[in-house]
């Protein structure tokens, strides 16, 4: 009887082992997500319907036909208390009028407070300008709202993975010779080749719900035309989303079209594609394939690495969302210039935005100031468009960026200081940011009220 019981016990143990192994095999590629954060994403085609002798902005020219579509992406995030949204556009800028209209739509259709909506452009030089009264202007606002509603309807629990890689095609375009900045492809100049990647996973498969990719380079592969380089001395003749569009499509192709990839541009004011010419040349298909697959491949490599068991074990299970913004008045060459700055923190990841074209050094300085308090992702071309944001030092040697900037040299420290204050508010490790002392509470409430009023005034 005892031997019989032992045999039965052994059989049951063997069956349990087999069942367990089968369950592991069946669940391979899936993983448990325990998180307060929910996410949903959607993308929509925003290419103009008729592209015949169509004027594009950036390097202005008329184009005929479309090489690849322009798209808008919307990522909606909800931590159980706060809802936020990130909008990405394959356009040259996040025009203030568009930002205001998009925020209104997203608030109404997706339940995201307007003050918690970040609108960023890739800085694509081969797309349309924005006029709120044009057919395309009205269409793009409507489509952004619809995409936000779709993303909000798909909210599901997610965890967040992060990783970095590099691209090879960006290069500094300034060189100082005899005390003066000249236009030159400068491999010795400051540059940031890093690619930063956030993936949002529901754990149901190895395909992410959404991907945020961040890189630093002007999307002007298909422009310029130096009058001496075939095949496009006058610039590429069709509309395109340039390398950010190519890279997003590459990433989505690798996941069978089952994920949404969104591109965030960094501090790319003085970083451009490494296309030699007089001084630069327009890209051809080989060039754009190089860039798209270089960035897309870096992103896909990072995505694959960040779902290994070792990486998954390091993910957080609590991702509070905090957003703070302000509109500051900056000294300009002909008067004051208003600029909206934003800090958005998603768990340990800190997004800092500037409304124009910050030179690459801004990103380095912000990262040094943040140190290990958060993982910084510095974004230009977001929540407005005031043009070039040059460093103070750049004005001493001149060149295209400081010469065409609306800002005075004294603007840089004010921008960095204000972004530091906003970071303090959302990182929450400065005493005043979490103090329950009545004066600190009143100050925070006043700041939040002022930020909401500034957002309302821009509507």
ZIZISUL-V915587 format. One record per residue. N is the residue number from 0. RES is the residue in one small letter. PSI is psi in radians with two decimals (NA if undefined). Layout:
BEGIN
N:RES:PSI, N:RES:PSI
END
This chain:
BEGIN
0:x:-0.74, 1:x:-0.78, 2:x:-0.66, 3:x:-0.74, 4:x:-0.70, 5:x:-0.74, 6:x:-0.75, 7:x:-0.73, 8:x:-0.71, 9:x:-0.72, 10:x:-0.76, 11:x:-0.69, 12:x:-0.72, 13:x:-0.74, 14:x:-0.70, 15:x:-0.69, 16:x:-0.78, 17:x:-0.78, 18:x:-0.71, 19:x:-0.77, 20:x:-0.73, 21:x:-0.71, 22:x:-0.70, 23:x:-0.78, 24:x:-0.73, 25:x:-0.55, 26:x:0.06, 27:x:2.30, 28:x:-0.08, 29:x:2.69, 30:x:2.72, 31:x:2.38, 32:x:2.01, 33:x:1.84, 34:x:2.61, 35:x:-0.21, 36:x:2.36, 37:x:2.57, 38:x:2.62, 39:x:2.58, 40:x:2.67, 41:x:2.64, 42:x:2.67, 43:x:2.53, 44:x:2.17, 45:x:0.36, 46:x:2.35, 47:x:2.57, 48:x:-0.76, 49:x:2.06, 50:x:1.43, 51:x:2.09, 52:x:0.81, 53:x:2.21, 54:x:2.14, 55:x:2.75, 56:x:3.03, 57:x:-1.77, 58:x:1.79, 59:x:2.35, 60:x:2.87, 61:x:2.41, 62:x:2.77, 63:x:2.07, 64:x:3.04, 65:x:2.19, 66:x:-0.82, 67:x:2.66, 68:x:2.63, 69:x:2.44, 70:x:2.74, 71:x:2.46, 72:x:2.52, 73:x:2.18, 74:x:2.09, 75:x:2.33, 76:x:2.51, 77:x:2.13, 78:x:0.19, 79:x:-0.38, 80:x:-0.63, 81:x:2.38, 82:x:2.39, 83:x:2.88, 84:x:2.55, 85:x:2.16, 86:x:2.27, 87:x:2.50, 88:x:2.42, 89:x:0.98, 90:x:2.99, 91:x:-0.49, 92:x:2.85, 93:x:1.41, 94:x:2.48, 95:x:-0.74, 96:x:-0.73, 97:x:-0.73, 98:x:-0.81, 99:x:-0.84, 100:x:-0.70, 101:x:-0.71, 102:x:-0.73, 103:x:-0.79, 104:x:-0.81, 105:x:-0.67, 106:x:-0.75, 107:x:-0.69, 108:x:-0.35, 109:x:0.00, 110:x:0.42, 111:x:2.15, 112:x:2.41, 113:x:-0.62, 114:x:-0.24, 115:x:0.32, 116:x:2.12, 117:x:2.14, 118:x:2.06, 119:x:2.51, 120:x:2.66, 121:x:-0.34, 122:x:0.62, 123:x:2.25, 124:x:0.18, 125:x:0.65, 126:x:-3.13, 127:x:2.83, 128:x:3.02, 129:x:2.25, 130:x:2.02, 131:x:-0.32, 132:x:-0.10, 133:x:2.83, 134:x:-0.76, 135:x:-0.70, 136:x:-0.80, 137:x:-0.66, 138:x:-0.77, 139:x:-0.63, 140:x:-0.78, 141:x:-0.77, 142:x:-0.62, 143:x:-0.77, 144:x:-0.76, 145:x:-0.70, 146:x:-0.67, 147:x:-0.73, 148:x:-0.72, 149:x:-0.75, 150:x:-0.74, 151:x:-0.57, 152:x:-0.27, 153:x:0.27, 154:x:2.35, 155:x:2.73, 156:x:2.39, 157:x:2.74, 158:x:2.92, 159:x:2.25, 160:x:2.63, 161:x:2.47, 162:x:2.98, 163:x:2.68, 164:x:-2.75, 165:x:2.70, 166:x:2.88, 167:x:-0.01, 168:x:-0.09, 169:x:2.62, 170:x:2.58, 171:x:2.53, 172:x:0.31, 173:x:2.46, 174:x:2.30, 175:x:2.09, 176:x:2.13, 177:x:0.73, 178:x:0.16, 179:x:2.37, 180:x:2.21, 181:x:2.81, 182:x:2.05, 183:x:2.41, 184:x:2.01, 185:x:1.65, 186:x:-0.28, 187:x:-0.08, 188:x:2.90, 189:x:2.46, 190:x:2.71, 191:x:1.65, 192:x:0.05, 193:x:2.54, 194:x:2.16, 195:x:2.33, 196:x:2.21, 197:x:2.29, 198:x:2.42, 199:x:2.05, 200:x:2.40, 201:x:-0.04, 202:x:0.01, 203:x:-0.32, 204:x:-3.14, 205:x:0.10, 206:x:2.12, 207:x:2.64, 208:x:-0.73, 209:x:2.73, 210:x:2.27, 211:x:2.08, 212:x:2.45, 213:x:2.20, 214:x:2.96, 215:x:1.76, 216:x:2.42, 217:x:2.27, 218:x:1.26, 219:x:0.60, 220:x:-0.73, 221:x:0.43, 222:x:-2.94, 223:x:-1.50, 224:x:1.75, 225:x:0.26, 226:x:0.10, 227:x:0.02, 228:x:2.11, 229:x:2.73, 230:x:-0.01, 231:x:1.22, 232:x:-0.32, 233:x:0.23, 234:x:2.76, 235:x:2.36, 236:x:0.05, 237:x:2.83, 238:x:2.55, 239:x:2.76, 240:x:0.09, 241:x:-2.80, 242:x:-0.56, 243:x:-0.65, 244:x:-0.74, 245:x:-0.72, 246:x:-0.72, 247:x:-0.75, 248:x:-0.66, 249:x:-0.81, 250:x:-0.80, 251:x:-0.62, 252:x:-0.71, 253:x:-0.40, 254:x:0.45, 255:x:0.45, 256:x:0.26, 257:x:0.13, 258:x:2.87, 259:x:2.09, 260:x:2.37, 261:x:2.43, 262:x:2.30, 263:x:2.21, 264:x:2.45, 265:x:-2.65, 266:x:1.48, 267:x:0.32, 268:x:-0.58, 269:x:0.40, 270:x:2.27, 271:x:3.02, 272:x:2.53, 273:x:1.39, 274:x:1.61, 275:x:2.56, 276:x:-2.45, 277:x:1.23, 278:x:-0.32, 279:x:2.85, 280:x:2.85, 281:x:2.53, 282:x:2.80, 283:x:-3.01, 284:x:-0.61, 285:x:-0.69, 286:x:-0.81, 287:x:-0.54, 288:x:-0.73, 289:x:-0.91, 290:x:-0.80, 291:x:-0.72, 292:x:-0.48, 293:x:-0.92, 294:x:-0.84, 295:x:-0.70, 296:x:-0.70, 297:x:-0.71, 298:x:-0.81, 299:x:-0.70, 300:x:-0.80, 301:x:-0.75, 302:x:-0.75, 303:x:-0.72, 304:x:-0.58, 305:x:0.10, 306:x:0.25, 307:x:2.80, 308:x:-0.70, 309:x:-0.69, 310:x:-0.73, 311:x:-0.63, 312:x:-0.32, 313:x:-0.05, 314:x:2.58, 315:x:2.85, 316:x:0.13, 317:x:2.11, 318:x:1.43, 319:x:2.47, 320:x:2.25, 321:x:2.38, 322:x:2.36, 323:x:2.49, 324:x:2.84, 325:x:2.70, 326:x:2.01, 327:x:2.64, 328:x:2.07, 329:x:2.61, 330:x:2.25, 331:x:3.03, 332:x:-0.50, 333:x:0.18, 334:x:-3.09, 335:x:2.61, 336:x:2.11, 337:x:2.41, 338:x:2.26, 339:x:2.22, 340:x:2.56, 341:x:2.54, 342:x:2.22, 343:x:2.11, 344:x:2.24, 345:x:1.71, 346:x:-2.21, 347:x:0.01, 348:x:2.18, 349:x:2.02, 350:x:2.17, 351:x:2.27, 352:x:2.62, 353:x:2.51, 354:x:0.98, 355:x:-2.61, 356:x:1.42, 357:x:2.41, 358:x:2.76, 359:x:-0.50, 360:x:-0.45, 361:x:-0.75, 362:x:-0.76, 363:x:-0.74, 364:x:-0.70, 365:x:-0.72, 366:x:-0.70, 367:x:-0.66, 368:x:-0.62, 369:x:-0.56, 370:x:-2.26, 371:x:0.33, 372:x:-0.42, 373:x:2.99, 374:x:1.85, 375:x:2.45, 376:x:1.84, 377:x:2.22, 378:x:2.26, 379:x:3.11, 380:x:0.67, 381:x:2.44, 382:x:0.71, 383:x:3.06, 384:x:1.68, 385:x:0.13, 386:x:-2.70, 387:x:2.43, 388:x:1.54, 389:x:2.74, 390:x:2.77, 391:x:-0.73, 392:x:-0.55, 393:x:-0.54, 394:x:-0.44, 395:x:-0.48, 396:x:-0.07, 397:x:-2.68, 398:x:3.04, 399:x:-0.83, 400:x:-0.96, 401:x:-0.55, 402:x:-0.59, 403:x:-0.13, 404:x:2.55, 405:x:-0.28, 406:x:2.71, 407:x:2.82, 408:x:-0.47, 409:x:-0.07, 410:x:-0.59, 411:x:-0.95, 412:x:-0.53, 413:x:-0.70, 414:x:-0.83, 415:x:-0.70, 416:x:-0.76, 417:x:-0.70, 418:x:-0.60, 419:x:-0.72, 420:x:-0.74, 421:x:-0.69, 422:x:-0.74, 423:x:-0.72, 424:x:-0.64, 425:x:-0.50, 426:x:-0.71, 427:x:0.28, 428:x:0.10, 429:x:2.36, 430:x:-0.78, 431:x:-0.37, 432:x:-0.32, 433:x:0.02, 434:x:2.48, 435:x:0.09, 436:x:2.35, 437:x:-0.67, 438:x:-0.67, 439:x:-0.69, 440:x:-0.79, 441:x:-0.71, 442:x:-0.77, 443:x:-0.73, 444:x:-0.68, 445:x:-0.70, 446:x:-0.76, 447:x:-0.69, 448:x:-0.74, 449:x:-0.70, 450:x:-0.73, 451:x:-0.69, 452:x:-0.68, 453:x:-0.71, 454:x:-0.75, 455:x:-0.64, 456:x:-0.43, 457:x:-0.14, 458:x:NA
END
